[in-house]
Amino acid sequence: MSMDDTVDRNLDTLSRRLAELESATDTALAGGVPDRLPENDTAERTSYAELTAANDRLHIQRGWTDVDLDAALTSDQRVGFDRWRARQRIPWDRDDVLAVGFATVLGVAAVWYDSALDGAFAQGFGATRKTGWMRARERAGERLPIDYTGPGFGGRAHRVRSPGHDLARPFEALRQIRAGEFRGVRWDYGNKHDVTVGGRFREVDSLPEALVLWAQHLAADLVTPMSLPMPGASWLNELDHRALRKFAHEVYLGSSAGNGLNVRSGILTPSLSVITTEVILRTHVHSRAYAVTGSARLDEREQARRGELLLAAHSLVGLASAGKTLARMIVLDDRKGMALRHVNVPVLLRMGCLAVEVAHDRRIRGRAVAQDWDALAAEVVRYE
């Protein structure tokens, strides 16, 4: 018998005996003669195991074949008991381990072949670029100041030197589009030059129009081989630190067009392993719940187990990503920064969110711990 079974049986027995005492008391107070109550063989303080055995004997003697907890507890007590039980952790079984293993294998495979997958993404984006819809977006986003490629801002990596192509700087991009002027920073032999160029770009009357044009321009740039620089790259390019500026430029430039670290290779392609893991494990947990209860909805315990499974799988994939990145840094002596394109940023972010969620569930379970037998006995004595 599990601990939950013995708690249920003991509560049921105590409830029935209290009901008999209350009935006998009511009869005596009304002037009647109550029936003789059975002798209590647990009059002395005893252990939980001894009390359980005595209550089980009484169950057999009195023919109490069922356990009626609704009668044993008040509504408030029942709610509290259900809340405590719902917070207890569900141990993993073999199916959970197999599901985590399967999701991890696919995730690690996506990490191992990330360059090939990114090449497939780039090829697919290239085909999208030729569609009429994307060509219309490209034409709509032309002649914007954020696309300035004058002296010091041209070349294959010109987008990393333009704040307007940085997803982390939308306000600067919109300000430039509305003002019709380009603003950037150029470094010459350690000297910083703030560059402003205007008078040659299209005019935009309103903020909503500027937002639409910016989105269309970025969509057209996203499907090109160079894609967009990683968010925050233009900030690094403006810092008074040559090594960081060189790092931001070389990592985005890559060894060939589209082979560097950009939004496609650093965010979109790595997201495939995250999505795969989420789909596999969520399908596993929800299908199991549906098979047992007829509903795919999860209670608190099952939600906590789902978080644990997801954290385990994403952590293993993240470890594989970190291992590949470190190995590439050791092998690529001349261009160590290029190894960072193998860091799976989405899985690391998902790991962080799940770690917080699992830690929160653990703290909640810690506060919901039921009192042990000695504490309950001490409480009873205090109220006698």
Kinemage of the C-alpha trace (Angstrom):
@kinemage 1
@onewidth
@group {chain A} dominant
@subgroup {mainchain}
@vectorlist {calphas} color= white
{ca met a 1} P 0.000 0.000 0.000
{ca ser a 2} L 1.192 3.472 -0.759
{ca met a 3} L 1.298 6.323 1.738
{ca asp a 4} L -1.677 7.957 0.003
{ca asp a 5} L -3.781 4.791 0.481
{ca thr a 6} L -3.081 4.597 4.209
{ca val a 7} L -3.866 8.302 4.699
{ca asp a 8} L -7.190 7.857 2.922
{ca arg a 9} L -8.122 4.770 4.970
{ca asn a 10} L -7.137 6.337 8.289
{ca leu a 11} L -9.105 9.508 7.587
{ca asp a 12} L -12.126 7.426 6.600
{ca thr a 13} L -11.926 5.334 9.792
{ca leu a 14} L -11.575 8.372 12.046
{ca ser a 15} L -14.489 10.041 10.298
{ca arg a 16} L -16.752 7.027 10.807
{ca arg a 17} L -15.804 6.695 14.494
{ca leu a 18} L -16.379 10.386 15.123
{ca ala a 19} L -19.770 10.087 13.429
{ca glu a 20} L -20.676 7.258 15.803
{ca leu a 21} L -19.588 9.285 18.831
{ca glu a 22} L -21.579 12.297 17.679
{ca ser a 23} L -24.648 10.117 17.112
{ca ala a 24} L -24.338 8.543 20.570
{ca thr a 25} L -23.863 11.983 22.172
{ca asp a 26} L -26.933 13.387 20.425
{ca thr a 27} L -29.001 10.377 21.577
{ca ala a 28} L -27.871 10.763 25.193
{ca leu a 29} L -28.564 14.517 25.186
{ca ala a 30} L -32.069 13.812 23.887
{ca gly a 31} L -32.751 11.494 26.851
{ca gly a 32} L -32.295 8.224 25.016
{ca val a 33} L -29.947 5.316 25.567
{ca pro a 34} L -27.272 5.117 22.876
{ca asp a 35} L -26.002 1.822 21.525
{ca arg a 36} L -22.817 0.511 23.097
{ca leu a 37} L -19.784 1.652 21.136
{ca pro a 38} L -17.065 -0.864 20.228
{ca glu a 39} L -13.988 -0.819 22.392
{ca asn a 40} L -11.100 1.336 21.160
{ca asp a 41} L -7.849 -0.658 20.932
{ca thr a 42} L -5.770 2.447 20.218
{ca ala a 43} L -6.469 4.443 23.369
{ca glu a 44} L -2.758 4.916 24.029
{ca arg a 45} L -0.532 7.077 21.861
{ca thr a 46} L 0.839 4.858 19.104
{ca ser a 47} L 2.895 5.027 15.937
{ca tyr a 48} L 1.413 5.715 12.540
{ca ala a 49} L 1.958 2.112 11.422
{ca glu a 50} L 0.221 0.736 14.542
{ca leu a 51} L -2.695 3.136 14.119
{ca thr a 52} L -3.060 2.118 10.480
{ca ala a 53} L -3.106 -1.576 11.397
{ca ala a 54} L -5.753 -0.987 14.097
{ca asn a 55} L -7.913 1.036 11.714
{ca asp a 56} L -7.630 -1.670 9.043
{ca arg a 57} L -8.816 -4.295 11.571
{ca leu a 58} L -11.751 -2.082 12.457
{ca his a 59} L -12.578 -1.685 8.783
{ca ile a 60} L -12.790 -5.462 8.398
{ca gln a 61} L -14.805 -5.980 11.606
{ca arg a 62} L -17.356 -3.314 10.760
{ca gly a 63} L -17.622 -4.140 7.070
{ca trp a 64} L -16.462 -0.738 5.876
{ca thr a 65} L -15.448 -1.780 2.387
{ca asp a 66} L -15.230 1.650 0.780
{ca val a 67} L -13.303 4.831 1.580
{ca asp a 68} L -15.483 7.941 1.640
{ca leu a 69} L -13.132 10.908 1.960
{ca asp a 70} L -15.873 13.390 1.169
{ca ala a 71} L -17.467 12.449 4.467
{ca ala a 72} L -14.150 12.372 6.305
{ca leu a 73} L -13.169 15.948 5.492
{ca thr a 74} L -14.859 19.284 5.453
{ca ser a 75} L -14.951 21.142 2.166
{ca asp a 76} L -12.064 23.393 3.233
{ca gln a 77} L -10.035 20.424 4.413
{ca arg a 78} L -10.722 18.571 1.187
{ca val a 79} L -9.563 21.534 -0.892
{ca gly a 80} L -6.386 21.802 1.177
{ca phe a 81} L -5.708 18.067 0.941
{ca asp a 82} L -6.217 18.052 -2.835
{ca arg a 83} L -3.912 21.071 -3.154
{ca trp a 84} L -1.207 19.271 -1.181
{ca arg a 85} L -1.576 16.064 -3.212
{ca ala a 86} L -1.586 17.974 -6.510
{ca arg a 87} L 1.797 19.497 -5.614
{ca gln a 88} L 3.543 16.160 -5.119
{ca arg a 89} L 6.123 15.366 -7.785
{ca ile a 90} L 5.405 12.628 -10.324
{ca pro a 91} L 8.491 10.406 -10.666
{ca trp a 92} L 9.693 9.679 -14.188
{ca asp a 93} L 9.050 6.259 -15.664
{ca arg a 94} L 10.613 4.408 -18.586
{ca asp a 95} L 8.402 6.128 -21.182
{ca asp a 96} L 9.485 9.552 -19.927
{ca val a 97} L 13.168 8.619 -20.210
{ca leu a 98} L 12.640 7.252 -23.731
{ca ala a 99} L 10.794 10.417 -24.810
{ca val a 100} L 13.583 12.645 -23.463
{ca gly a 101} L 16.184 10.447 -25.152
{ca phe a 102} L 14.407 10.548 -28.511
{ca ala a 103} L 13.956 14.329 -28.386
{ca thr a 104} L 17.608 14.771 -27.378
{ca val a 105} L 18.889 12.606 -30.258
{ca leu a 106} L 16.996 14.709 -32.799
{ca gly a 107} L 18.087 17.945 -31.133
{ca val a 108} L 21.752 16.935 -31.071
{ca ala a 109} L 21.503 15.869 -34.718
{ca ala a 110} L 20.195 19.347 -35.566
{ca val a 111} L 23.179 20.849 -33.712
{ca trp a 112} L 25.670 18.565 -35.429
{ca tyr a 113} L 24.350 19.345 -38.906
{ca asp a 114} L 23.521 23.005 -38.221
{ca ser a 115} L 25.628 24.256 -41.145
{ca ala a 116} L 23.847 21.956 -43.594
{ca leu a 117} L 20.451 22.921 -42.196
{ca asp a 118} L 21.321 26.604 -42.441
{ca gly a 119} L 22.346 26.065 -46.053
{ca ala a 120} L 18.936 24.500 -46.727
{ca phe a 121} L 17.237 27.454 -45.031
{ca ala a 122} L 19.277 29.895 -47.113
{ca gln a 123} L 18.373 28.053 -50.301
{ca gly a 124} L 14.700 28.113 -49.366
{ca phe a 125} L 14.863 31.813 -48.573
{ca gly a 126} L 16.568 32.379 -51.925
{ca ala a 127} L 13.605 30.806 -53.689
{ca thr a 128} L 11.246 32.962 -51.635
{ca arg a 129} L 13.144 36.060 -52.692
{ca lys a 130} L 12.206 35.406 -56.314
{ca thr a 131} L 8.471 35.428 -55.653
{ca gly a 132} L 6.357 38.378 -56.729
{ca trp a 133} L 5.253 39.047 -53.158
{ca met a 134} L 8.829 39.384 -51.884
{ca arg a 135} L 9.887 41.475 -54.875
{ca ala a 136} L 7.037 43.854 -54.060
{ca arg a 137} L 8.297 44.100 -50.456
{ca glu a 138} L 11.811 44.807 -51.739
{ca arg a 139} L 10.616 47.598 -54.026
{ca ala a 140} L 8.470 49.111 -51.244
{ca gly a 141} L 11.490 49.328 -48.940
{ca glu a 142} L 13.837 51.008 -51.395
{ca arg a 143} L 15.443 54.450 -51.004
{ca leu a 144} L 15.422 54.355 -47.210
{ca pro a 145} L 18.219 56.087 -45.271
{ca ile a 146} L 19.030 52.940 -43.322
{ca asp a 147} L 20.377 51.408 -46.563
{ca tyr a 148} L 23.081 54.041 -47.055
{ca thr a 149} L 26.312 52.523 -48.434
{ca gly a 150} L 28.529 55.571 -48.889
{ca pro a 151} L 32.251 55.818 -47.944
{ca gly a 152} L 32.943 53.768 -44.811
{ca phe a 153} L 29.521 52.094 -44.830
{ca gly a 154} L 29.542 49.916 -47.934
{ca gly a 155} L 30.668 46.393 -48.682
{ca arg a 156} L 29.170 42.964 -48.107
{ca ala a 157} L 28.881 43.575 -44.336
{ca his a 158} L 27.355 47.063 -44.627
{ca arg a 159} L 24.262 46.069 -42.592
{ca val a 160} L 26.290 45.555 -39.421
{ca arg a 161} L 27.361 49.203 -39.657
{ca ser a 162} L 23.781 50.452 -40.063
{ca pro a 163} L 21.673 50.878 -36.887
{ca gly a 164} L 18.578 50.628 -39.061
{ca his a 165} L 19.263 46.941 -39.786
{ca asp a 166} L 19.612 46.088 -36.083
{ca leu a 167} L 16.499 44.442 -34.619
{ca ala a 168} L 17.583 45.659 -31.185
{ca arg a 169} L 17.399 49.327 -32.273
{ca pro a 170} L 13.902 49.901 -33.693
{ca phe a 171} L 13.579 53.457 -32.363
{ca glu a 172} L 16.772 54.595 -34.084
{ca ala a 173} L 15.694 52.916 -37.322
{ca leu a 174} L 12.259 54.556 -37.276
{ca arg a 175} L 13.753 57.944 -36.388
{ca gln a 176} L 16.083 57.774 -39.390
{ca ile a 177} L 13.299 56.728 -41.742
{ca arg a 178} L 10.975 59.511 -40.594
{ca ala a 179} L 13.726 62.156 -40.651
{ca gly a 180} L 14.986 60.968 -44.042
{ca glu a 181} L 18.600 60.925 -42.890
{ca phe a 182} L 21.179 58.256 -42.158
{ca arg a 183} L 23.130 58.351 -38.900
{ca gly a 184} L 26.092 56.112 -38.234
{ca val a 185} L 29.571 55.893 -36.761
{ca arg a 186} L 32.788 55.500 -38.768
{ca trp a 187} L 36.184 54.753 -37.234
{ca asp a 188} L 39.395 55.880 -38.934
{ca tyr a 189} L 42.663 54.865 -37.266
{ca gly a 190} L 41.096 54.988 -33.808
{ca asn a 191} L 39.222 58.238 -34.403
{ca lys a 192} L 35.443 58.233 -34.137
{ca his a 193} L 33.362 60.146 -36.697
{ca asp a 194} L 29.602 60.624 -36.360
{ca val a 195} L 28.208 60.604 -39.879
{ca thr a 196} L 24.860 62.118 -40.888
{ca val a 197} L 23.641 61.967 -44.489
{ca gly a 198} L 20.324 63.402 -45.681
{ca gly a 199} L 18.544 65.004 -48.617
{ca arg a 200} L 18.650 61.979 -50.922
{ca phe a 201} L 16.112 59.596 -49.407
{ca arg a 202} L 12.341 59.207 -49.682
{ca glu a 203} L 10.094 61.201 -47.341
{ca val a 204} L 7.853 59.446 -44.809
{ca asp a 205} L 4.994 61.369 -43.237
{ca ser a 206} L 3.881 59.200 -40.317
{ca leu a 207} L 5.213 56.704 -37.793
{ca pro a 208} L 2.875 53.868 -38.940
{ca glu a 209} L 4.107 54.299 -42.530
{ca ala a 210} L 7.714 54.261 -41.310
{ca leu a 211} L 7.063 51.076 -39.330
{ca val a 212} L 5.530 49.336 -42.368
{ca leu a 213} L 8.413 50.381 -44.624
{ca trp a 214} L 11.005 49.248 -42.077
{ca ala a 215} L 9.294 45.834 -41.744
{ca gln a 216} L 9.144 45.422 -45.536
{ca his a 217} L 12.800 46.383 -45.904
{ca leu a 218} L 13.933 43.945 -43.212
{ca ala a 219} L 11.797 41.152 -44.665
{ca ala a 220} L 13.467 41.632 -48.039
{ca asp a 221} L 16.950 41.674 -46.445
{ca leu a 222} L 16.234 38.640 -44.249
{ca val a 223} L 15.926 36.275 -47.221
{ca thr a 224} L 19.218 37.397 -48.799
{ca pro a 225} L 22.361 35.268 -48.286
{ca met a 226} L 23.786 37.765 -45.749
{ca ser a 227} L 20.434 37.982 -43.932
{ca leu a 228} L 20.390 40.464 -41.006
{ca pro a 229} L 23.087 40.907 -38.325
{ca met a 230} L 22.405 39.528 -34.882
{ca pro a 231} L 20.549 41.980 -32.584
{ca gly a 232} L 23.013 44.369 -30.936
{ca ala a 233} L 25.764 43.896 -33.533
{ca ser a 234} L 25.639 47.556 -34.648
{ca trp a 235} L 26.224 48.648 -31.039
{ca leu a 236} L 29.417 46.583 -30.924
{ca asn a 237} L 30.498 48.192 -34.182
{ca glu a 238} L 30.204 51.668 -32.603
{ca leu a 239} L 32.116 50.943 -29.372
{ca asp a 240} L 35.496 52.478 -28.659
{ca his a 241} L 37.091 49.041 -28.632
{ca arg a 242} L 38.746 47.847 -31.825
{ca ala a 243} L 38.678 44.149 -30.909
{ca leu a 244} L 34.905 44.199 -30.381
{ca arg a 245} L 34.329 46.166 -33.586
{ca lys a 246} L 36.480 43.706 -35.511
{ca phe a 247} L 34.691 40.791 -33.873
{ca ala a 248} L 31.204 42.098 -34.834
{ca his a 249} L 32.330 42.716 -38.418
{ca glu a 250} L 34.164 39.424 -39.016
{ca val a 251} L 31.565 37.202 -37.386
{ca tyr a 252} L 28.808 38.677 -39.539
{ca leu a 253} L 30.953 38.752 -42.690
{ca gly a 254} L 31.918 35.086 -42.432
{ca ser a 255} L 34.252 33.236 -44.766
{ca ser a 256} L 31.745 33.564 -47.612
{ca ala a 257} L 28.379 35.197 -48.263
{ca gly a 258} L 25.853 33.912 -45.730
{ca asn a 259} L 28.375 31.744 -43.874
{ca gly a 260} L 28.659 34.094 -40.891
{ca leu a 261} L 26.572 34.602 -37.780
{ca asn a 262} L 23.296 36.318 -38.645
{ca val a 263} L 19.626 36.196 -37.744
{ca arg a 264} L 19.024 33.199 -40.003
{ca ser a 265} L 22.002 31.094 -38.865
{ca gly a 266} L 21.939 32.264 -35.228
{ca ile a 267} L 18.189 32.329 -34.468
{ca leu a 268} L 15.958 30.808 -37.158
{ca thr a 269} L 17.931 27.648 -37.939
{ca pro a 270} L 18.747 26.775 -34.278
{ca ser a 271} L 15.069 27.214 -33.404
{ca leu a 272} L 14.385 23.992 -35.311
{ca ser a 273} L 15.886 21.864 -32.529
{ca val a 274} L 13.885 23.783 -29.908
{ca ile a 275} L 10.634 23.294 -31.812
{ca thr a 276} L 11.351 19.590 -32.362
{ca thr a 277} L 11.993 18.978 -28.674
{ca glu a 278} L 8.899 20.909 -27.616
{ca val a 279} L 6.629 19.044 -30.055
{ca ile a 280} L 7.906 15.577 -29.086
{ca leu a 281} L 7.731 16.000 -25.318
{ca arg a 282} L 4.488 17.973 -25.242
{ca thr a 283} L 2.863 15.340 -27.452
{ca his a 284} L 4.140 12.613 -25.113
{ca val a 285} L 2.837 14.260 -21.927
{ca his a 286} L -0.530 15.373 -23.288
{ca ser a 287} L -1.251 12.062 -25.062
{ca arg a 288} L -0.528 10.193 -21.834
{ca ala a 289} L -2.897 12.459 -19.911
{ca tyr a 290} L -5.573 11.911 -22.558
{ca ala a 291} L -5.154 8.116 -22.381
{ca val a 292} L -5.646 8.170 -18.588
{ca thr a 293} L -8.296 10.860 -18.082
{ca gly a 294} L -9.863 11.326 -21.504
{ca ser a 295} L -8.652 14.916 -21.561
{ca ala a 296} L -5.376 16.398 -22.779
{ca arg a 297} L -5.523 19.036 -20.041
{ca leu a 298} L -2.716 18.744 -17.467
{ca asp a 299} L -3.010 19.247 -13.727
{ca glu a 300} L -0.291 20.944 -11.679
{ca arg a 301} L 1.675 17.737 -11.107
{ca glu a 302} L 1.717 16.843 -14.806
{ca gln a 303} L 2.666 20.393 -15.771
{ca ala a 304} L 5.603 20.196 -13.376
{ca arg a 305} L 6.719 16.888 -14.892
{ca arg a 306} L 6.421 18.366 -18.398
{ca gly a 307} L 8.726 21.203 -17.328
{ca glu a 308} L 11.271 18.726 -15.956
{ca leu a 309} L 11.277 16.673 -19.169
{ca leu a 310} L 11.673 19.751 -21.346
{ca leu a 311} L 14.483 21.135 -19.180
{ca ala a 312} L 16.372 17.841 -19.324
{ca ala a 313} L 16.151 17.538 -23.109
{ca his a 314} L 16.958 21.190 -23.833
{ca ser a 315} L 19.893 21.068 -21.405
{ca leu a 316} L 21.417 18.078 -23.194
{ca val a 317} L 21.015 19.790 -26.573
{ca gly a 318} L 22.498 22.992 -25.135
{ca leu a 319} L 25.451 20.992 -23.793
{ca ala a 320} L 26.034 19.522 -27.256
{ca ser a 321} L 25.908 23.024 -28.756
{ca ala a 322} L 28.428 24.350 -26.235
{ca gly a 323} L 30.687 21.343 -26.827
{ca lys a 324} L 30.690 21.845 -30.594
{ca thr a 325} L 31.390 25.556 -30.190
{ca leu a 326} L 34.319 24.901 -27.857
{ca ala a 327} L 35.740 22.247 -30.178
{ca arg a 328} L 35.519 24.615 -33.146
{ca met a 329} L 37.299 27.320 -31.153
{ca ile a 330} L 40.160 24.928 -30.474
{ca val a 331} L 40.386 23.827 -34.111
{ca leu a 332} L 39.956 27.277 -35.710
{ca asp a 333} L 43.040 28.992 -34.353
{ca asp a 334} L 42.900 31.920 -36.767
{ca arg a 335} L 39.162 32.729 -36.617
{ca lys a 336} L 37.900 31.592 -33.239
{ca gly a 337} L 34.983 34.044 -33.339
{ca met a 338} L 33.423 32.098 -36.229
{ca ala a 339} L 32.829 29.176 -33.868
{ca leu a 340} L 30.141 31.235 -32.138
{ca arg a 341} L 27.803 30.630 -35.066
{ca his a 342} L 27.319 27.132 -33.612
{ca val a 343} L 25.973 28.451 -30.287
{ca asn a 344} L 22.295 27.562 -30.116
{ca val a 345} L 20.944 30.807 -28.678
{ca pro a 346} L 17.231 29.797 -28.713
{ca val a 347} L 17.862 26.602 -26.758
{ca leu a 348} L 19.932 28.476 -24.166
{ca leu a 349} L 17.143 31.015 -23.697
{ca arg a 350} L 14.567 28.228 -23.399
{ca met a 351} L 16.768 26.466 -20.851
{ca gly a 352} L 16.864 29.593 -18.705
{ca cys a 353} L 13.088 30.003 -18.744
{ca leu a 354} L 12.512 26.333 -17.897
{ca ala a 355} L 15.090 26.406 -15.098
{ca val a 356} L 13.221 29.274 -13.442
{ca glu a 357} L 9.904 27.452 -13.895
{ca val a 358} L 11.166 24.154 -12.434
{ca ala a 359} L 12.832 25.927 -9.489
{ca his a 360} L 9.568 27.777 -8.783
{ca asp a 361} L 7.597 24.502 -8.801
{ca arg a 362} L 10.111 22.973 -6.422
{ca arg a 363} L 9.779 25.897 -3.982
{ca ile a 364} L 5.988 25.607 -4.093
{ca arg a 365} L 6.192 21.880 -3.334
{ca gly a 366} L 8.535 22.622 -0.440
{ca arg a 367} L 5.968 24.924 1.145
{ca ala a 368} L 3.181 22.380 0.620
{ca val a 369} L 4.823 19.589 2.625
{ca ala a 370} L 2.313 17.864 4.890
{ca gln a 371} L 2.953 17.596 8.641
{ca asp a 372} L 4.501 14.372 9.851
{ca trp a 373} L 2.810 12.133 12.415
{ca asp a 374} L 4.625 13.572 15.448
{ca ala a 375} L 3.635 17.121 14.482
{ca leu a 376} L 0.006 16.098 14.097
{ca ala a 377} L 0.049 14.333 17.469
{ca ala a 378} L 1.584 17.394 19.150
{ca glu a 379} L -1.103 19.591 17.631
{ca val a 380} L -3.848 17.294 18.921
{ca val a 381} L -2.385 17.365 22.446
{ca arg a 382} L -2.179 21.152 22.339
{ca tyr a 383} L -5.896 21.469 21.641
{ca glu a 384} L -6.993 18.856 24.225
